[in-house]
């Protein structure tokens, strides 16, 4: 799940959250680490001037890293926050 709002700043800011129903602490931390890492990698491709909050849901906990990356990228593209298509083929 993604919530975003225009901030008017020169770059975007990110926050990542995972509810307790996602799983135990190890699972929640893994999902949050994955999201932070992907957002860090994609920072240059994400439209500047937005505040984004990524909220992991329980179904993301069962995904592999590659599938998690695919779903997160699709959410950003649907929200029209991902610029360019250089990340369409890989998570790196």
Beta strands, then each sheet from edge to edge (+ up, - down):
strand 1: 2-6
strand 2: 13-18
strand 3: 50-56
sheet 1: 1+ 3- 2-
end
